[in-house]
Amino acid sequence: MVTRRLLVTSFGIALLLCLGSQAWAAKLFTARVTLDRSYAVSLAPGNAVTGRAVFGQRFIDIEQVCFSFEFTGDLLDPSDSLQIDLRTSPQYTSGFENVGGTAQSNRTLCLVKGTQAQAIALFKDGQQAFELSMVSGTVSISKLAVTLTGTVVAPTHVGSLAHTGTTWLDLTEVALILLTIGCATRFIAGVWQT
């Protein structure tokens, strides 16, 4: 009876360790982005657009937040400069400028934990308002994606296929964990019987 109890306890600990390591790993999440104007937004100095990125869950840790832009028609020309203002108090502003010699059809700006910890901490509640404006030049934004690499406060929708964004545990990960535990259990039971 002691060996069976030890086997069940070992199985439970292994399961918790496997599930726990997956639950708290940093994953990539994509926000639902809304702008106060429809896409193909044209920006010029003095002509800002506001928006909101909503991730739908809270985070305990964030490694980075990235704003990925696609421009069509009016591209990011040399010396064009776009500014992102996170709508907070105190105000946090970041941005980029095309310092190259050719127009750019896409550009990504990432706020990282090491240098912009206060800015990315604003996203821990799972949403953040922002304003886009041009310091110089003009662009036409056809697509904006906001992504976040972080760890959720509490897992939601375990293995759910209906959940938008990244699931807490992917169904294939669960299958591999259960297969590994099954093999380990058979091995341990075989060793104890000999």
Secondary structure by P-SEA (a helix, b strand, c coil): caaaaaaaaaaaaaaaaaaaaaaacbbbbbccccccccccccccccbbbbbbbbcccccccccbbbbbbbbccccccccbbbbbbccccccccccccccccccccbbbbbbccccccccccccccccccbbbbbccbbbbbcbbbbbbbcccccccccccccccccccccaaaaaaaaaaaaaaaaaaaaaaac
